[in-house]
Amino acid sequence: MSPMDERVCPFCGEPPGAGVFCAACGRNLSSVEQLPTRADWEQTRPVEAATVTDDRPLDERCAAATEEFLAKMHAASDPGTTKIPITGASGVFRVPSVHGWVVRAVHRDVGEDPDAEIADLRRYEPGLLLTPEGAFHRIDSDVRGWGQRDFPRFYDSVDREPIEMPVEARLIDELAAVLRRVL
């Protein structure tokens, strides 16, 4: 299944999770008859005016969106941050972690039966974390619990070193979605 065929929340466009409430935005989905696919959601969502009229290069628009996001979050005392442990780090009492906003959650297509295809559990799309200092970190995911009754468990972690800002049009939309969800 391609990412464009997955079912998403009609309000935020993120995978809704297993419950009645969307795992990403928290909206009640019980009155929604059928969730739209990502392709349908992208066609029907309102296009932001900045995307239509802004003819700057994509890297400048991404940098400006990141700066605007950080300014608004700092003005609101940085709500909605989360801590994610650093990959390979260990500690006796406290595992070192990086805190920030999950801009893009790790996407894993588990499907109906997670035990059906073990090889598929290893495939995922990495996530993206933005720190209050403006550094981006890649979020990786490991499958844990092999041979245990609670298999699979997914363990997310971030690299210690930040990555370059992703220059993608969807970054602008993802930052706006986090702002709507948190503020």
C-alpha atoms as one frame of an Amber mdcrd trajectory, in Angstrom:
protein
   0.000   0.000   0.000   1.397   3.379  -0.957   1.389   6.272   1.515  -1.203
   8.054  -0.661  -3.658   5.132  -0.179  -3.525   5.110   3.623  -6.538   6.371
   5.570  -6.007   9.634   7.441  -7.855  11.936   9.832 -10.115  14.321   7.858
  -9.133  17.208  10.168  -5.318  17.027  10.291  -4.319  14.558   7.557  -2.300
  12.318   9.900  -2.821   8.577  10.547  -5.577   8.493  13.202  -4.448   5.479
  15.244  -6.657   2.706  16.580  -9.012   4.641  18.889 -12.079   6.794  18.366
 -10.011   9.947  18.834  -7.285  10.909  16.360  -3.857  10.141  17.815  -2.377
  13.222  16.117  -4.931  16.004  16.725  -7.273  14.464  19.320 -10.482  15.143
  17.362 -13.434  12.748  17.788 -13.769  10.576  14.673 -16.880   8.621  15.716
 -19.162  10.651  13.430 -16.932  10.183  10.377 -18.422   7.477   8.165 -15.204
   6.679   6.279 -11.765   8.197   6.667 -10.349   9.734   3.486  -7.186   8.485
   1.840  -4.169  10.773   1.978  -4.611  11.527  -1.743  -8.278  12.531  -1.217
  -7.409  14.629   1.826  -4.664  16.519  -0.023  -7.046  17.325  -2.892  -9.813
  18.664  -0.645  -7.841  20.540   2.019  -7.685  24.322   1.802  -4.525  25.568
   0.155  -2.733  28.139   2.262  -2.440  31.592   0.707   1.302  31.697   1.364
   1.790  28.564  -0.721  -0.084  30.018  -3.695   1.363  33.535  -3.800   4.875
  32.900  -2.502   7.330  32.589  -5.374  10.471  32.414  -3.220  12.686  29.328
  -3.525  11.522  26.350  -1.461  14.508  26.456   0.903  13.740  30.078   1.819
  10.051  29.261   2.401  10.979  26.298   4.619  13.428  28.427   6.621  10.845
  31.198   7.025   8.154  28.711   8.104  10.546  27.225  10.659  11.448  30.661
  12.050   7.775  31.644  12.240   6.919  28.345  13.957   9.666  28.793  16.558
   8.690  32.433  17.211   5.051  31.487  17.846   5.989  28.547  20.052   8.495
  30.581  22.076   5.854  33.294  22.554   3.522  30.618  23.980   6.284  29.170
  26.253   7.017  26.161  24.009   3.888  24.022  24.541   3.631  20.490  23.173
   7.274  19.453  23.361   8.137  15.828  23.983  11.316  13.982  24.947  12.655
  11.216  22.724  15.690   9.148  23.781  18.929   9.362  21.826  19.756   6.346
  19.645  22.125   3.932  21.383  22.321   6.021  24.551  21.995   4.349  27.904
  22.090   5.493  31.449  21.715   3.999  34.869  19.031   6.374  36.117  18.302
   8.628  33.150  18.570   7.992  29.427  19.809  11.071  27.534  17.108  12.504
  25.303  16.327  15.354  22.939  13.182  17.397  23.471  11.176  19.190  20.848
   8.119  18.955  18.636   7.368  15.881  16.556   6.835  17.535  13.193   6.533
  14.239  11.330   5.688  11.065  13.221   7.323   7.792  12.221   5.025   6.110
   9.718   4.859   2.340   9.775   2.287   0.400   7.758   1.445  -2.452  10.133
  -1.904  -3.287   8.529  -4.625  -5.468   9.999  -2.437  -8.250  11.416   0.985
  -7.113  12.703   2.223 -10.722  12.950   1.378 -11.547   9.325   4.480 -10.143
   7.691   7.519  -9.810   9.953   9.629  -8.315   7.160   7.143  -5.419   6.776
   7.662  -4.393  10.402  11.205  -3.332   9.608  10.078  -0.916   6.879   9.013
   2.552   7.927   9.283   6.193   7.009  11.458   8.025   9.573   9.998  10.913
  11.507  11.231  14.435  12.153  11.766  16.329  15.420  12.375  20.079  15.737
  14.075  21.321  18.906  13.313  24.718  20.497  16.778  25.802  19.351  15.774
  25.180  15.718  17.694  21.940  15.064  16.050  19.095  13.157  16.610  15.488
  14.228  15.637  12.305  12.402  13.354   9.984  14.409  14.131   6.302  13.857
  12.057   3.338  15.003  13.082  -0.117  16.182  10.923  -3.192  16.523  11.258
  -4.751  19.954   9.761  -7.689  21.766  10.689 -10.456  19.322   9.345 -13.723
  20.709   7.338 -11.987  23.445   3.580 -11.945  23.831   3.427  -8.149  23.461
   5.306  -8.239  20.137   5.637  -5.917  18.275   6.649  -2.917  20.341   7.971
   0.074  18.475  10.739   2.109  20.111  11.427   5.563  18.676  14.770   7.310
  19.143  16.642  10.259  17.621  20.196  10.682  16.411  22.453  12.698  18.700
  23.578  14.942  15.836  21.034  17.175  14.084  20.362  16.945  10.355  19.988
  19.678   7.773  16.557  21.243   7.478  14.552  19.143   5.017  13.715  21.249
   1.992  10.291  19.807   1.215   6.976  21.508   0.561   5.299  19.232   3.082
   7.508  20.626   5.884   5.636  23.942   5.697   2.281  22.156   6.006   3.537
  19.911   8.823   4.758  22.894  10.855   1.379  24.600  10.360  -0.404  21.398
  11.451   1.654  21.241  14.679   0.815  24.888  15.379  -2.919  24.210  14.910
  -2.752  21.117  17.084  -0.760  22.651  19.959  -1.885  26.285  20.108
